């Protein structure tokens, strides 16, 4: 029967059916697909991978405190050179993190993570055989630049693979690997440094146990990068790049791991079509190079310092500067301080600074009659108490994350921040007068722990202070300022620990009080 022979009553149903058969399937919302695929093997592998990346990134910053002590005789370091050593890796991270945040929006999160992790591993292996302190510091600086890529890409990578339902929980557990690192580094170091051996490779290089620590610190990152080789890029990034076919393949990869079925079978459709995603403003730099690249980054950042965001952003990033100044700066030097305080007579009650000053006085007395610099006595022994106390701090971070997660919603973000910073400041004041060994460890734990935990709360608060299109840039800026605080603190402690220990603790405590004042003024 021809179309012309149809009367008006029969024609309408015919054309409606024809239109329905030729209609385009309804596009799928990305988050809806993730909810359907659920939380399965893929997500556990993702969490493991992000955790191992976090361990590698943080271990490079934390381990320098122990390596700085055990390598000081090999490198013949002064206190100032040791301060540079402590800050070299973090300096590289500060320089690269913000720019890497834009690069991962161009090349992809997975690409940046794989390249930066393998580059970091290569640099770590090279540093094992370095005999000059300034060459070692330069390699550490380059390693920091590569680690900046991990800092910039890891949370977008995890977040974009996870549905809204599980995202906050997964990112929280990924961040908790910081506390795992704080336990892993001293535990591995204790095991390695308990053996007294050396292997003379050449007249200039003797391979001693502290160099082996560096090798073991590369393993988590190498494992993570190897896992990433089989992972796809995040579908959300691919969609923003209008690479929808690749995004569907990535979702199919998740579907097979989580459900054992193809994506089309799970969604009960023959043709999966995704809703389009907006391209990040960081993609503005995709076609730019040289000065244009830097210019576009600056143009995208400048609105953060104009009304209505200027006041809150400036106050928040300065608060983050102070939190990492006090927490990370002190944590890096914690092994040195504990190791020196453990060297004196254990039955003598004295404050932490009195113990440290007594340690430096013993060093001066040991070498007072030596006129030949080459004959100077060098002690790179690390007391067992140093490892134990560092593990205790790591455990305290782990417990602190758990407690903080439980009280954050009932008490409110601002109240928890103010309480934590107040207690930390009180601990700083008590460190000037308390002499009991156990009490000193508790105070030190809280002194390092509470500003560090406050930093994680501030990151969440910072996200809520700005619109969506500013969130990534603002978080990167806050982390960059925080790490800049770590660099300054590391060098301040290096310069003041021996001659002005009490004044050093006073400065750090004042910074914590200032952080509390800044938090009080923020609308969080």
Secondary structure, 3 states (H helix, E strand, C coil): CCHHHCCHHHHHHHHHHHHHHHCCCCCECHHHHHHHHCCCHHHHHHHHHHHHHHHHHHHHHHCHHHHHHHCHHHHCCCHHHHHHHHHHHHHHHHHHHHHHHHHHHHHCHHHHHHHHHHHHHHHHHHHCCCCCHHHHHHHHHHHHHHHHHHHHHHHHHHHHCCCHHHHHHHHHHHHCHHHHHHHHHHHHHHHHHCCCCEEECCCCCEEEHHHHHHHHHHHHHHHHHHHHCCCCCCHHHHHHCCCHHHHHHHHHHHHHHHHCCCHHHHHCCCCCCECCCCCCHHHHHCCCCCHHHHHHHHHHHHHHHCCCCHHHHHHHHHHHHHHHHHHHHHHHHHHHHHHHHCCCCCCCCCCHHHHHHHHHHHHHHHCCCCCCHHHCCCCCCCCHHHHHHHHHHHHHHHHHHHHHHHHHHHHCHHHHHHHHHHHHHHHHHHCCCCCCHHHHHHHHHHHHHHHHHHHHHHHHHHHHHCCHHHHHHHHHHHHHHHHHHHHHHHHHHHHHCCCCHHHHHHHHHHHHHHHHHHHHHCCC
